[in-house]
Amino acid sequence: MTVVATLSKNKNLKVLDKEQLLKDYRLAQVSRQASLMGRKEVFMGKAKFGIFGDGKEMAQIAMAKHFKAGDFRSGYYRDQTFMLAIGELTIEGYFAQLYAHTDVKAEPASAGRLMNGHFATRFLHDDGTWKELSAMKNSSADISPTAAQMPKLLGLAYASKLFRQNKEIQHLKQFSNHGNEVAWGTIGNASTSEGMFFETINAGGVLQVPMVVSVWDDGYGISVPNEYHTTKGSISEILRGFQRNDDQAGYEIFVVKGWDIEGLDRTYENAARIAREEHVPVLIHVIEMTQPQGHSTSGSHERYKSKERLSWELENDCILKFKEYLINKEVATEEDLDRIEKEAKTFVKEAKESAWKAFAGGIKTELEEAVSLIKNLPSTSTKFVQIAEELNKTLNPIRKDVISTVRRVLWMLRSEPESIKTELRTWYQNQQAINEDRYSSHLYSQSEDRVGNIQPIAVEYADDASLVDGREILQACFDNLLATDPRFFAFGEDVGKIGDVNQAFAGLQSKFGELRVTDTSIRECTIIGQGIGAALRGLRPMAEIQYLDYLYYALMTLADDLACLQYRTKGGQKAPLIVRTRGHRLEGVWHAGSPIGMILNSLRGMLICVPRDMTQAAGMYNTLIKADEPALVIECLNGYRLKEKMPSNIGEFRVPLGKPEVLREGSDITVVTYGSMCRIVMSAAEELLQMGIDIEVIDVQTLLPFDTDGMIAESLKKTNRVLFTDEDLPGGASAFMMQQVIEGQKAFYYLDSEPATLAGKAHRPAYSSDGDYFSKPSVEDVVEKIYEMMSEVDPIRFPEI
C-alpha cells in the first residue's frame, strides 16, 4: 500500500502557491461558517433538519483542484465544500436547500425536494434535452441511504471506458472527450460496511474504470466507532488485497490525513492522473478527520465521544491545522487569518439572510393574499377576521400554514351562497395547481421524448412469415438496435458469450464485440448502478437481471436512485435505463416470481412493461429506445420457445405504452390481465364459450403507465362485469388494477356485479408442475371463478358446479 504521508520527502514535489492557499483558507472558513450557521437555523425553527460537512473541508478542497470539466461526482451529503470549490454551489443555494426553497433557480439541485447537503448539477435544459456535459463539472443527484451512491459511481466511470474504447460513440463530444473523464465518489467511513460499497469496489477493480473513491474517515458512524464497523478498524487495511502490482490489475490505494495540506494535494494529483490517464480505479482513505458539530442536528456527539476524543478533535480540526500551517510557512499572519475568518462570517451571514428573504418572501406574499381574501369575505361572521389575524401572526410561516387555513375557512363556508366563497376558492385552486408543480411534478419525463409522445407503428408480417421461437424475435430486435444505435449496449450475467440464458443475444457478442454485449459477474445491485451511471452520461444501456426474483438484490438502487431521479431533481437529470428481466411462470420458490405489487409500490417513476409474448416485448424495446424514461420490462419465462410469426418490420414497429389491447371481444364479462396469464385466460375463454359465457379479454401490456385512455372502463360499459387476474399475491397487482379502473376510471357506475380479483396464492410457488398448478391461477381456476360470477347473476342458466 502507498501511504501518501511519506511522499513529503520527495524534493521534486511542487511548492503550493501562496495566493491559492489563502483562497483555500477563505473557502474553508466560508464552508465552516455555513455549517455553524446552518445548525443554528434549524434550532431557530427556520429549517426542519440539518446535516453538515464541517471537518471535511481541506480534503474536499484538494479533491476539487483536480476535478475537471466533464468529470462526474457521485457523493455523500457532507460534500458542501467540494461543491463550493468547483463553483457548482453558492452559499445562497446552500441555505435555499436548507429552507426547502421550491424555486429551481434558487435551489437548482432539487428545487427544495431534498434535505440539505444533497447536491446535483442540472444535466438537462428546461425542455429535457441534454446539455454539453463534457464542458461542465457534473454532480449526479445525491441520495441519503448509506453507500447507495456507490453503484451508479461504477456506471459513471464505466461510461468513460466505453467512450475511450468504442470508436462508434467517440463522435458524441457532447458527452465525452475520448473517455478522459474521472468519476469521483465520496463516502463516510461507516458506510463502507455496506454491501453496496464492497460490490462496487470489486466491480470497479474487475472493469478497471477511472473512478476515485474518497473515504471520509472521522472515526465514527453516528455514535458507533470504527472498531464496530470495520475489521482492523481501517477500510484501507482490509482492502490491501485490491492493491495492483506488476502482475495483476487492481486499485491504487492511498492513505492521507485530513489535515495534511501538502499530502492531500499530492494525493489527489496522483489519483487524478492515474485514473484519468491509465483508467485505473483509486481508493483514497482520508483519516484523522473530525466532525465538530456531531452527526446532525438530531443529537449531540458529547453523548458518545469521550473527553479525550473531543479534545483531540479540537486540536486536530483541519482548519485549525491549516491556519497553523499558513503561519508556520509565513504565508500569512494570525491577524490576516483572523480577518479572513471574520470576513467569511459576514459573507455567510449576508448570504444566509438573502436566501431566507427570497424563500420567505414568496410565502409571505401568498400569506398576505390569503389574509386579505379571508378578511374581506362578504360574511357577517367575525370569526374570519380573527382567523386571518392569527394566520398573519404566524412566526416563520410555511405554505402548509397558509393552505391549511384557507381550506378550513372553505369548510366553514360550505353552507354559504356560492358568491361569497368563489374568490377564495378560485385562489385556493390556483395555488393547488402551482403547488402541484412545486411538489409533485416530474415523477415521469415531461420532455418531448416522453413515452407518451412516441408514435406507435403497427407490426407487419409478410404473407409467408415464418414461425420461429419467441427468443428469435428478440434476437432480431436486439440485432437491429445494436446495428442502428451506437449508444445502445447490453450487459448482465450470461448475456455475452452464451447470449443470455434464453438465447435472445445469441451470436450478438461475436458480431458486435464485448463492449456492446457484455458479461458481468453475479452482482445485481451494481449491474443496475452500472446502467444508471452510463445512462446519466447520454448512453442507452440495457441492464439484465437474469430472473425477476433477483430484482430484490437491486430494488433499493432502483427505488432510491433510478425511479425518483427525475422527481428529486425536478427534471434536472435523467437516466433512461432499460432493465430487462424475465418472470412469472416457471417452477419453484425462487424462479417463479411475480412480485408485481412490490414493484408497483417501489418503482413509481419507472415504466413497468409486462409483455405477453416476445413480439410485444420487441415492440416495447423499440418504443423505449426512442423515449427518455427508465423502464423495467418483464418477459414471460415460458415464452422463449413458443412459436410466433417473425415480423417483417422488426426494427420499426413500436408498441404504444399505456394502451391495453383487446385480445378477444366478448359481451358477458371483462377479464383484465397481463403477461403469461394472457394465455391462461384465452384458453379459459374457449372453455367458457362452450358453457355459454362470452368473455372479453384485455391485456393491459403496461402497468405503469396504466390504460391512459380508459379503454377498460369502455369495455365495462358493455359487459358490466369485471375480473382482474394475475400471478401476484392477493392484494398485489390485481388490487392495483382494480383501483385504477373502479376508482380511477370511475367504472363502478357501470357494474352490475361486484368486481373480483383472482391472484396467486399468498405463498411462493412450490416446485414442480404440480407446485405451479396449485400455487398460481390455472385455466380451471379462471373458468370456475368466472362461472361463479355468472352463476350469481343467473343461477338457473349457470347452476352451481
C-alpha positions, 0 to 999 in steps of 0.5 A: 500500500502507498501511504501518501504521508511519506511522499513529503520527502520527495524534493521534486514535489511542487511548492503550493502557491501562496495566493491559492492557499489563502483562497483555500483558507477563505473557502474553508472558513466560508464552508465552516461558517455555513455549517455553524450557521446552518445548525443554528437555523434549524434550532431557530425553527427556520429549517426542519433538519440539518446535516453538515460537512464541517471537518471535511473541508481541506480534503474536499478542497484538494479533491476539487483542484483536480476535478475537471470539466466533464468529470462526474461526482457521485457523493455523500451529503457532507460534500458542501465544500467540494461543491463550493470549490468547483463553483457548482454551489453558492452559499445562497443555494446552500441555505435555499436547500436548507429552507426547502426553497421550491424555486429551481433557480434558487435551489437548482439541485432539487428545487427544495425536494431534498434535505440539505447537503444533497447536491446535483448539477442540472444535466438537462435544459428546461425542455429535457434535452441534454446539455454539453456535459463534457464542458461542465463539472457534473454532480449526479443527484445525491441520495441519503441511504448509506453507500447507495451512491456507490453503484451508479459511481461504477456506471459513471466511470464505466461510461468513460471506458466505453467512450475511450474504447468504442470508436462508434460513440467517440463522435458524441463530444457532447458527452465525452472527450475520448473517455478522459473523464474521472468519476469521483465518489465520496463516502463516510467511513461507516458506510463502507460496511455496506454491501453496496460499497464492497460490490462496487469496489470489486466491480470497479477493480474487475472493469478497471474504470477511472473512478476515485473513491474518497473515504471520509474517515472521522472515526465514527458512524453516528455514535458507533466507532470504527472498531464496530464497523470495520475489521482492523478498524481501517477500510484501507487495511482490509482492502490491501488485497485490491492493491495492483502490482506488476502482475495483476490489475487492481486499485491504487490505494492511498492513505492521507490525513485530513489535515495534511495540506501538502499530502492531500494535494499530492494525493489527489494529483496522483489519483487524478492522473492515474485514473484519468490517464491509465483508467485505473480505479483509486481508493483514497482513505482520508483519516484523522478527520473530525466532525465538530458539530456531531452527526446532525442536528438530531443529537449531540456527539458529547453523548458518545465521544469521550473527553479525550476524543473531543479534545483531540478533535479540537486540536486536530480540526483541519482548519485549525491545522491549516491556519497553523500551517499558513503561519508556520510557512509565513504565508500569512499572519494570525491577524490576516487569518483572523480577518479572513475568518471574520470576513467569511462570517459576514459573507455567510451571514449576508448570504444566509439572510438573502436566501431566507428573504427570497424563500420567505418572501414568496410565502409571505406574499401568498400569506398576505393574499390569503389574509386579505381574501379571508378578511374581506369575505362578504360574511357577517361572521367575525370569526374570519377576521380573527382567523386571518389575524392569527394566520398573519401572526404566524412566526416563520410561516410555511405554505402548509400554514397558509393552505391549511387555513384557507381550506378550513375557512372553505369548510366553514363556508360550505353552507354559504351562497356560492358568491361569497366563497368563489374568490377564495376558492378560485385562489385556493385552486390556483395555488393547488395547481402551482403547488402541484408543480412545486411538489409533485411534478416530474415523477415521469419525463415531461420532455418531448421524448416522453413515452407518451409522445412516441408514435406507435407503428403497427407490426407487419408480417409478410404473407409467408412469415415464418414461425420461429421461437419467441427468443428469435424475435428478440434476437432480431430486435436486439440485432437491429438496435445494436446495428442502428444505435451506437449508444445502445449496449447490453450487459448482465450475467450470461448475456455475452458469450452464451447470449443470455440464458434464453438465447435472445443475444445469441451470436450478438457478442461475436458480431458486435464485440464485448463492449456492446454485449457484455458479461458481468459477474453475479452482482445485481445491485451494481449491474443496475448502478452500472446502467444508471451511471452510463445512462446519466452520461447520454448512453442507452444501456440495457441492464439484465437481471437474469430472473425477476426474483433477483430484482430484490438484490437491486430494488433499493438502487432502483427505488432510491436512485433510478425511479425518483431521479427525475422527481428529486431533481425536478427534471434536472437529470435523467437516466433512461435505463432499460432493465430487462428481466424475465418472470412469472411462470416457471417452477419453484420458490425462487424462479417463479416470481411475480412480485408485481405489487412490490414493484408497483409500490417501489418503482413509481417513476419507472415504466413497468412493461409486462409483455405477453409474448416476445413480439410485444416485448420487441415492440416495447424495446423499440418504443423505449429506445426512442423515449427518455424514461427508465423502464423495467420490462418483464418477459414471460419465462415460458415464452422463449420457445413458443412459436410466433410469426417473425415480423417483417418490420422488426426494427420499426414497429413500436408498441404504444405504452399505456394502451391495453389491447383487446385480445378477444371481444366478448359481451358477458364479462371483462377479464383484465390481465397481463403477461403469461396469464394472457394465455391462461385466460384465452384458453379459459375463454374457449372453455367458457364459450362452450358453457355459454359465457362470452368473455372479453379479454384485455391485456393491459401490456403496461402497468405503469403507465396504466390504460391512459385512455380508459379503454377498460372502463369502455369495455365495462360499459358493455359487459358490466362485469369485471375480473382482474387476474394475475400471478401476484399475491392477493392484494398485489397487482390485481388490487392495483388494477382494480383501483385504477379502473373502479376508482380511477376510471370511475367504472363502478357506475357501470357494474352490475356485479361486484368486481373480483380479483383472482391472484396467486396464492399468498405463498411462493410457488412450490416446485414442480408442475404440480407446485405451479398448478396449485400455487398460481391461477390455472385455466380451471381456476379462471373458468370456475371463478368466472362461472361463479360470477355468472352463476350469481347473476343467473343461477338457473342458466349457470347452476352451481358446479 
